[in-house]
């Protein structure tokens, strides 16, 4: 009987020993590797943010040659995961010039398309002067890649001038880009089911004016910005809308009268100071109507939104009286460029 038990137990014990060895060998390595890999996996979108900063510092007086109001608006659309790491990001700059002749008459075509630096592509012309032979859009894409998987604090903690990976692909100053990403995080809103993120914009100089009598010329740049997350079915999971309405005023002698170092707020940042509420038939300020519009967009595809007669939709009419055409255009662009 003992001999029979020995014959039966021997292979069982051997298998148990082999299993024990396996748990400390290749199987263990697989588990450890899987655990390590998970640390580097970028999560899904938990919240989205819009960051921007506007400057008129490069505007020029008539005495400098050609009088021009130049508005530079740096924009960042960012998606963050549940751990606050960057998982989606698009950075761009709307660098818009409005020029005047010797009599301070407007010479820029107010109906022309105004492109951002990314849209200009090779036409921006940085590549020739770049020590690494890279155009602006290529460098900004490299910066975006470098930011992926990092929190804002981790991004800010890096000495960007000494980081080897960054130095090899980005030579432009990055301070303003880090600033807008930080703002995007500070203003981020939660979204559910967001799979992709897009940035849309529309730039107009149509409200710029020539000098008339004692009234100086005005360069006005209106930059509409839309950030939107879309779910797996292409429906809006969340959106943020804003407009940078920036004026550069000149005196009668063609000198820039607006403070070049001033702070330039968007319509949302102006809040109640924008002054729409008094004239609104529904008693709502611009930022309130913009929020109502983006909330109305949730759960709809771009095609569904475009198919609605916005002037007759009961829900929309009750909360939004501003014209929405330009906002819908920027949403469509955000969808087309979503990644």
LINMOLIN-V416577 format. One line per field, one symbol per residue. burial: 1 if it has 9 or more other C-alpha atoms within 8 Angstrom, else 0. Layout:
BEGIN
burial: ???
END
This chain:
BEGIN
burial: 000000000000000000000111001110000000000001011111111111110011110001111111111111111100111111111111011110011100000000111101100101100100011110110111001111110010000000100110111000011111111110110010111111111111100111100001111111111111111001111111111111011111011100000000111101100101100100011110111111101101110010000000100110111000011111111110110
END
